[in-house]
Amino acid sequence: MTQTTQLIEALKKALKAHGLTYADTARMLNLSEASVKRLFSQKSFSLQRLDKICQMIDIEISDLVQMMNEDACAPISGLSLEQEKEIVADLELLLVAVCALNRWTLAEIIDYFAIAEVRCIKHLARLDRLKMIELLPKNRVKLLVAPGFKWRENGPIQRFFLQKLQSDFFSSKFDQASERLIVLNGMLAASSVAVFQRKMEHLAREFDELSSDDAALPLRERDGKSVVLAMRPWRYGLFRHFRKKGGG
């Protein structure tokens, strides 16, 4: 993302934070709303117009630049729909993204997987552009995502894993020391469902914290683990054909 794009994105956020719209901006600049939308989409503001908009929200251009820099440094908690589509469209890129999120180094990735070093660096550069990582000198990787980073709910990557990997995931008997499967059935009130869902979120955060703590260990002392936490009504599935018409 260019600095011009980052600056305009910071300006849009500032306007939104002040409850101002394109129409408000258009009136202040004596332009049509369509013209203002075109200025934003083409990122073609003159310094004079940029200064006028900043005056409207009572900030200086220097303040806007500072906001831009803060946004650029802020860890991300998720990706946009288009960014996830870009990653899931390239299986090798998705693999490198998952490895990067688990704090693998370039050397560890190319040692473990049949990915050429040049291609792996290219994938890391794409992740750098998406602000998931920072590709440092000597191809070192700095993770930029927030601790609670997650794929979009029902987004391209989540759907990919559900469609492509769930059969493989549940093919195990879950009888090894490092495996565990718990299936629960019960009837809960809405308030209890909310409580249990909060506990699920808490458990997910604990998993993230443990993964973050263990990231300092050598790769040989860590083993990839996938956890699925799910909750949904069971009455509409297995026993559907036993239901009476009009039954709950």
C-alpha positions in Angstrom: 0.0 0.0 0.0 1.5 3.3 -1.1 1.8 6.3 1.3 -0.8 8.2 -0.7 -3.3 5.4 -0.2 -2.5 5.1 3.5 -3.0 8.9 3.9 -6.4 8.8 2.2 -7.4 5.8 4.3 -6.4 7.7 7.4 -8.5 10.7 6.2 -11.5 8.5 5.6 -11.2 7.1 9.1 -10.9 10.6 10.6 -14.0 11.8 8.7 -16.0 8.7 9.9 -14.8 9.3 13.5 -16.3 12.8 13.3 -19.5 11.5 11.8 -18.9 13.3 8.5 -19.9 11.9 5.1 -18.9 12.5 1.5 -21.9 14.8 1.2 -20.6 16.9 4.1 -17.2 17.1 2.5 -18.7 18.0 -0.9 -20.6 21.0 0.6 -17.4 22.3 2.3 -15.4 22.0 -0.9 -18.2 23.4 -3.1 -18.2 20.2 -5.2 -20.8 17.5 -6.0 -20.8 14.4 -3.9 -19.9 12.4 -7.0 -16.8 14.6 -7.5 -15.7 14.0 -3.9 -16.2 10.2 -4.3 -14.0 10.4 -7.4 -11.3 12.3 -5.5 -11.2 9.6 -2.9 -11.2 6.7 -5.3 -8.6 8.3 -7.5 -6.6 9.6 -4.5 -6.1 12.9 -6.4 -6.5 15.6 -3.7 -4.6 18.8 -4.0 -2.8 20.0 -0.9 -5.2 22.9 -0.7 -8.3 20.6 -0.6 -6.6 18.2 1.8 -5.9 21.2 4.1 -9.5 22.3 3.9 -10.8 18.9 4.9 -8.4 18.7 7.8 -9.6 22.1 8.9 -13.2 20.8 8.8 -12.3 18.1 11.4 -10.0 20.5 13.3 -6.7 18.7 12.7 -3.5 19.5 10.9 -2.1 17.6 7.9 0.8 16.6 10.2 -1.8 15.0 12.6 -3.2 13.1 9.6 0.3 11.8 8.8 0.8 10.7 12.4 -2.5 8.8 12.2 -1.4 7.2 9.0 1.9 6.1 10.6 0.0 4.7 13.7 -2.3 2.8 11.5 0.6 1.3 9.5 2.2 0.1 12.7 -0.9 -1.2 14.4 -1.2 -5.0 14.5 -4.1 -6.4 12.4 -6.7 -8.7 13.9 -8.0 -10.0 10.5 -7.9 -9.6 6.8 -10.4 -8.1 4.3 -12.5 -10.3 2.1 -10.4 -9.6 -0.9 -7.2 -10.3 1.0 -8.5 -13.7 2.1 -9.5 -14.5 -1.5 -6.0 -13.6 -2.6 -4.5 -16.0 -0.1 -6.9 -18.9 -0.6 -6.5 -18.8 -4.4 -2.9 -19.9 -4.0 -2.5 -23.1 -1.9 1.2 -22.6 -1.5 0.7 -19.0 -0.3 -1.9 -20.2 2.2 0.6 -22.8 3.5 3.3 -20.2 3.9 0.8 -17.9 5.6 -0.2 -20.6 8.1 3.5 -21.3 8.8 4.2 -17.6 9.3 1.3 -17.3 11.7 2.9 -20.1 13.7 6.2 -18.2 13.7 8.2 -20.5 11.4 11.4 -19.1 9.9 12.1 -19.1 6.2 14.7 -21.8 6.8 12.2 -24.0 8.7 9.6 -23.7 5.9 11.9 -24.6 3.0 13.5 -27.4 5.1 10.2 -29.0 5.9 8.2 -28.4 2.7 9.2 -28.8 -1.0 9.0 -25.1 -1.7 11.9 -23.4 -3.4 13.6 -20.6 -1.4 12.9 -18.0 -4.1 9.2 -18.9 -4.3 8.9 -18.9 -0.5 10.5 -15.4 -0.3 8.0 -14.3 -3.0 5.1 -15.6 -0.8 6.5 -13.9 2.3 6.8 -10.6 0.3 3.1 -10.9 -0.5 2.3 -11.4 3.2 4.4 -8.4 3.9 2.2 -6.4 1.4 -0.9 -7.7 3.2 0.7 -6.4 6.5 0.6 -9.8 8.1 4.3 -9.9 8.5 7.3 -7.6 8.0 10.0 -9.1 5.8 13.2 -8.0 7.4 16.8 -8.0 6.1 18.2 -11.5 5.5 14.6 -12.6 5.0 13.8 -12.7 8.7 10.1 -12.6 9.4 8.4 -10.4 12.0 4.8 -11.2 12.7 2.6 -8.2 12.7 -0.8 -9.7 13.6 -2.6 -9.0 16.9 -2.8 -11.8 19.5 -6.5 -12.4 18.7 -5.9 -12.6 14.9 -8.5 -14.9 13.2 -9.8 -15.7 9.7 -13.1 -14.1 8.8 -16.2 -15.8 10.1 -17.6 -17.8 7.1 -14.9 -16.2 5.0 -13.0 -17.7 2.1 -10.3 -19.3 4.2 -12.6 -20.6 6.9 -14.9 -22.1 4.2 -11.8 -23.7 2.6 -10.8 -25.4 5.7 -14.3 -26.6 6.4 -14.8 -27.9 2.8 -11.4 -29.4 2.2 -10.0 -30.5 5.5 -12.8 -31.5 7.9 -13.0 -35.1 6.6 -9.2 -35.4 7.0 -9.4 -33.8 10.5 -12.0 -36.2 11.7 -10.6 -39.3 10.1 -8.5 -39.9 13.3 -9.7 -42.2 16.1 -8.4 -39.5 18.5 -6.8 -42.3 20.6 -3.3 -40.9 20.7 -1.7 -39.1 23.7 -1.7 -35.8 21.9 -5.3 -36.1 20.7 -8.7 -35.6 22.4 -12.3 -35.6 21.1 -15.1 -34.6 23.4 -18.7 -34.7 22.1 -21.4 -33.3 24.4 -25.2 -33.3 24.1 -27.5 -31.4 26.3 -30.3 -28.9 26.6 -29.4 -25.3 27.6 -31.2 -22.1 28.1 -30.2 -19.1 26.0 -28.4 -17.6 29.0 -26.4 -20.8 29.5 -25.5 -20.9 25.8 -24.1 -17.3 26.1 -22.0 -18.4 29.2 -20.6 -21.4 27.4 -19.8 -19.4 24.3 -17.8 -17.0 26.4 -15.9 -19.9 27.9 -15.1 -21.2 24.4 -13.7 -17.7 23.5 -11.6 -17.8 26.7 -10.3 -21.2 25.8 -9.4 -20.0 22.3 -7.5 -17.1 23.8 -5.6 -19.5 26.1 -4.6 -21.6 23.1 -3.3 -18.5 21.3 -1.3 -17.5 24.4 0.3 -20.9 24.7 1.1 -20.9 21.0 2.7 -17.5 21.4 4.7 -18.6 24.5 6.0 -21.8 22.8 7.0 -19.8 19.7 10.4 -19.2 21.3 11.1 -23.0 21.3 13.0 -24.7 18.5 10.7 -26.1 15.8 11.7 -29.7 16.7 10.1 -29.2 20.2 6.8 -28.0 18.8 4.1 -30.0 16.9 1.3 -28.5 14.9 -2.1 -28.8 16.6 -5.6 -28.0 15.3 -8.5 -27.3 17.6 -12.1 -27.1 16.6 -14.5 -25.6 19.0 -18.1 -25.8 17.7 -21.6 -25.4 19.1 -24.9 -25.7 17.3 -28.4 -27.2 17.7 -28.4 -30.9 17.3 -32.2 -31.6 16.9 -32.3 -30.7 13.2 -29.8 -33.3 12.0 -29.6 -36.9 13.0 -33.1 -37.3 14.3 -34.9 -35.1 11.8 -37.0 -37.9 10.3 -38.4 -38.7 13.8 -39.9 -35.2 14.2 -43.6 -34.7 14.0 -44.9 -32.0 11.7 -44.9 -28.6 13.4 -42.6 -29.9 16.1 -39.9 -27.6 17.6 
